[in-house]
Amino acid sequence: MKKQQTGGLLTMDYLRATRPDQKKEREDQILAAARKLFLQGDYGSAGLNAIAREAGFTKSNLYRYFSSREEIFLRIFGDTSQAWAAGLETALKTLRRGAAPERFAEVWTRETARHTVFLDLAPLAKLSLERNSSEQHLREFFQSSLDAFEGVFAELARIYPELSMQELGDLSMHFYYLATGLWAGSQPGETEKKVLKDPAFAATMSIDFEASLKTGIANLLKGARKK
């Protein structure tokens, strides 16, 4: 690899990767840089130019590995989603058949709360899906998500055999949106933090993520089992 000056910035201009390990090394550098920028919260500013600059690449070199920002994001979000799914599957194996909704909610919430990067990136997923994602990349993302959650659905079916796969799928979707929505609401900005110190707002406007998620999941599960 060699260094070159581009637009006043020192970047790394890599020779084309010819071996799988070299390609993976380049991709990992790009993904790490993009993840850092995405987690800063300004998806609009985290374009390919910014990602390439953060990774120490030229933009033209970056295009050798990824075709768009959306492809990069879906790769990162897919990896974090799969890690969450794997954790859930392992955690659910500790539950017996017919576990009380409160116990189920506790296990699901505790595992979900461990995956803060996934929770931080989730609000950006819709933006990415709506923009320049190709049909191929979306298909690959959706299929990998289904594959990742296959074990979770199997555990749900074991614990609550009276529920259909459609009902379990609906519950999982509701758990997802409940968790990501509550997480976003429980992460106030600096100005909001100051306002929430006022007792007039603190009691009703502050969100306890884990407590709220446990209650919500338990209630959704109770409702599904009563049908």
C-alpha positions as semicolon CSV with decimal commas, in nm:
position;residue;x (nm);y (nm);z (nm)
1;M;0,000;0,000;0,000
2;K;0,114;0,357;-0,050
3;K;0,024;0,695;0,096
4;Q;-0,100;0,980;-0,116
5;Q;-0,220;1,334;-0,061
6;T;-0,584;1,394;-0,166
7;G;-0,762;1,723;-0,105
8;G;-0,524;1,810;0,177
9;L;-0,589;1,478;0,352
10;L;-0,345;1,194;0,387
11;T;-0,510;0,874;0,269
12;M;-0,407;0,516;0,205
13;D;-0,425;0,407;-0,158
14;Y;-0,425;0,027;-0,142
15;L;-0,319;-0,199;-0,420
16;R;-0,602;-0,421;-0,535
17;A;-0,663;-0,709;-0,296
18;T;-0,596;-1,034;-0,474
19;R;-0,643;-1,282;-0,187
20;P;-0,956;-1,344;0,024
21;D;-0,775;-1,244;0,343
22;Q;-0,664;-0,916;0,185
23;K;-1,018;-0,839;0,070
24;K;-1,155;-0,914;0,416
25;E;-0,896;-0,687;0,575
26;R;-0,999;-0,398;0,349
27;E;-1,369;-0,462;0,405
28;D;-1,321;-0,476;0,783
29;Q;-1,144;-0,138;0,778
30;I;-1,427;0,017;0,579
31;L;-1,694;-0,138;0,802
32;A;-1,520;-0,020;1,120
33;A;-1,497;0,335;0,986
34;A;-1,858;0,338;0,872
35;R;-1,982;0,193;1,200
36;K;-1,807;0,471;1,390
37;L;-1,973;0,737;1,173
38;F;-2,318;0,574;1,182
39;L;-2,309;0,556;1,561
40;Q;-2,249;0,929;1,577
41;G;-2,611;0,957;1,466
42;D;-2,588;1,172;1,152
43;Y;-2,665;0,924;0,877
44;G;-2,699;1,199;0,618
45;S;-2,341;1,311;0,666
46;A;-2,196;0,961;0,669
47;G;-2,165;0,934;0,291
48;L;-1,908;0,740;0,094
49;N;-1,667;1,033;0,093
50;A;-1,677;1,055;0,472
51;I;-1,648;0,678;0,514
52;A;-1,354;0,657;0,274
53;R;-1,182;0,946;0,452
54;E;-1,238;0,786;0,796
55;A;-1,105;0,452;0,672
56;G;-0,800;0,608;0,507
57;F;-0,912;0,508;0,158
58;T;-0,980;0,699;-0,158
59;K;-1,343;0,688;-0,266
60;S;-1,254;0,511;-0,590
61;N;-1,073;0,243;-0,388
62;L;-1,371;0,200;-0,158
63;Y;-1,591;0,125;-0,461
64;R;-1,387;-0,190;-0,517
65;Y;-1,547;-0,337;-0,205
66;F;-1,889;-0,174;-0,165
67;S;-2,124;-0,014;-0,416
68;S;-2,308;0,223;-0,180
69;R;-2,338;0,352;0,174
70;E;-2,658;0,150;0,207
71;E;-2,480;-0,174;0,124
72;I;-2,226;-0,093;0,396
73;F;-2,496;-0,009;0,649
74;L;-2,699;-0,323;0,580
75;R;-2,385;-0,531;0,624
76;I;-2,313;-0,372;0,963
77;F;-2,673;-0,380;1,081
78;G;-2,710;-0,738;0,960
79;D;-2,408;-0,844;1,165
80;T;-2,543;-0,677;1,480
81;S;-2,889;-0,825;1,421
82;Q;-2,743;-1,172;1,387
83;A;-2,550;-1,129;1,711
84;W;-2,871;-1,023;1,885
85;A;-3,060;-1,322;1,742
86;A;-2,787;-1,564;1,849
87;G;-2,794;-1,419;2,201
88;L;-3,173;-1,445;2,217
89;E;-3,170;-1,807;2,104
90;T;-2,920;-1,901;2,374
91;A;-3,110;-1,707;2,642
92;L;-3,447;-1,858;2,548
93;K;-3,308;-2,209;2,587
94;T;-3,307;-2,145;2,963
95;L;-3,688;-2,115;2,969
96;R;-3,925;-2,404;3,022
97;R;-4,232;-2,476;2,814
98;G;-4,517;-2,245;2,913
99;A;-4,290;-1,998;3,094
100;A;-4,472;-1,713;3,265
101;P;-4,490;-1,402;3,043
102;E;-4,308;-1,199;3,308
103;R;-4,021;-1,448;3,313
104;F;-4,004;-1,456;2,933
105;A;-4,005;-1,076;2,919
106;E;-3,722;-1,059;3,172
107;V;-3,502;-1,294;2,967
108;W;-3,577;-1,124;2,634
109;T;-3,520;-0,777;2,779
110;R;-3,198;-0,864;2,956
111;E;-3,045;-1,008;2,639
112;T;-3,170;-0,723;2,419
113;A;-3,025;-0,461;2,655
114;R;-2,680;-0,613;2,599
115;H;-2,687;-0,524;2,229
116;T;-2,658;-0,147;2,246
117;V;-2,496;-0,109;1,903
118;F;-2,787;-0,292;1,743
119;L;-3,032;-0,069;1,932
120;D;-2,842;0,246;1,834
121;L;-2,836;0,152;1,465
122;A;-3,196;0,026;1,440
123;P;-3,355;0,372;1,387
124;L;-3,126;0,420;1,085
125;A;-3,232;0,093;0,922
126;K;-3,550;0,235;0,772
127;L;-3,356;0,525;0,622
128;S;-3,114;0,285;0,460
129;L;-3,384;0,055;0,328
130;E;-3,570;0,348;0,170
131;R;-3,271;0,492;-0,012
132;N;-3,019;0,343;-0,252
133;S;-3,030;-0,023;-0,150
134;S;-3,045;-0,246;-0,454
135;E;-3,306;-0,519;-0,484
136;Q;-3,030;-0,780;-0,460
137;H;-2,886;-0,634;-0,140
138;L;-3,232;-0,608;0,016
139;R;-3,313;-0,967;-0,071
140;E;-2,984;-1,081;0,078
141;F;-3,045;-0,874;0,391
142;F;-3,400;-1,001;0,442
143;Q;-3,298;-1,362;0,380
144;S;-3,004;-1,341;0,621
145;S;-3,236;-1,190;0,884
146;L;-3,483;-1,477;0,845
147;D;-3,201;-1,729;0,865
148;A;-3,059;-1,564;1,176
149;F;-3,392;-1,576;1,357
150;E;-3,476;-1,934;1,265
151;G;-3,341;-2,057;1,598
152;V;-3,530;-1,788;1,790
153;F;-3,859;-1,889;1,627
154;A;-3,786;-2,254;1,708
155;E;-3,738;-2,167;2,075
156;L;-4,054;-1,956;2,080
157;A;-4,249;-2,248;1,931
158;R;-4,106;-2,481;2,195
159;I;-4,195;-2,250;2,483
160;Y;-4,543;-2,159;2,356
161;P;-4,660;-2,446;2,130
162;E;-5,020;-2,321;2,147
163;L;-4,926;-2,019;1,934
164;S;-4,904;-2,044;1,555
165;M;-4,591;-1,945;1,365
166;Q;-4,783;-1,644;1,233
167;E;-4,862;-1,535;1,588
168;L;-4,502;-1,590;1,697
169;G;-4,378;-1,392;1,397
170;D;-4,615;-1,106;1,479
171;L;-4,504;-1,107;1,842
172;S;-4,138;-1,097;1,744
173;M;-4,203;-0,800;1,515
174;H;-4,388;-0,619;1,795
175;F;-4,107;-0,695;2,041
176;Y;-3,857;-0,550;1,791
177;Y;-4,040;-0,223;1,733
178;L;-4,119;-0,189;2,102
179;A;-3,753;-0,234;2,195
180;T;-3,611;0,000;1,931
181;G;-3,873;0,267;1,996
182;L;-3,825;0,258;2,372
183;W;-3,447;0,262;2,333
184;A;-3,459;0,573;2,116
185;G;-3,690;0,741;2,366
186;S;-3,469;0,648;2,661
187;Q;-3,159;0,815;2,511
188;P;-3,226;1,188;2,550
189;G;-2,999;1,453;2,404
190;E;-2,815;1,704;2,617
191;T;-3,090;1,967;2,608
192;E;-3,357;1,711;2,684
193;K;-3,155;1,582;2,980
194;K;-3,156;1,930;3,130
195;V;-3,532;1,967;3,086
196;L;-3,598;1,621;3,233
197;K;-3,427;1,725;3,556
198;D;-3,742;1,928;3,623
199;P;-3,963;1,715;3,854
200;A;-4,267;1,829;3,656
201;F;-4,142;1,629;3,356
202;A;-3,914;1,364;3,502
203;A;-4,185;1,133;3,633
204;T;-4,392;1,115;3,313
205;M;-4,149;1,192;3,029
206;S;-3,845;0,985;3,128
207;I;-3,830;0,627;2,997
208;D;-3,678;0,339;3,191
209;F;-3,586;0,117;2,896
210;E;-3,566;-0,221;3,067
211;A;-3,866;-0,174;3,295
212;S;-4,085;-0,046;3,011
213;L;-3,974;-0,320;2,772
214;K;-4,041;-0,594;3,027
215;T;-4,392;-0,465;3,091
216;G;-4,468;-0,425;2,722
217;I;-4,344;-0,771;2,621
218;A;-4,528;-0,942;2,907
219;N;-4,853;-0,768;2,816
220;L;-4,822;-0,852;2,446
221;L;-4,752;-1,216;2,527
222;K;-5,044;-1,239;2,770
223;G;-5,275;-1,096;2,506
224;A;-5,157;-1,342;2,240
225;R;-5,202;-1,642;2,469
226;K;-5,560;-1,543;2,556
227;K;-5,678;-1,550;2,195
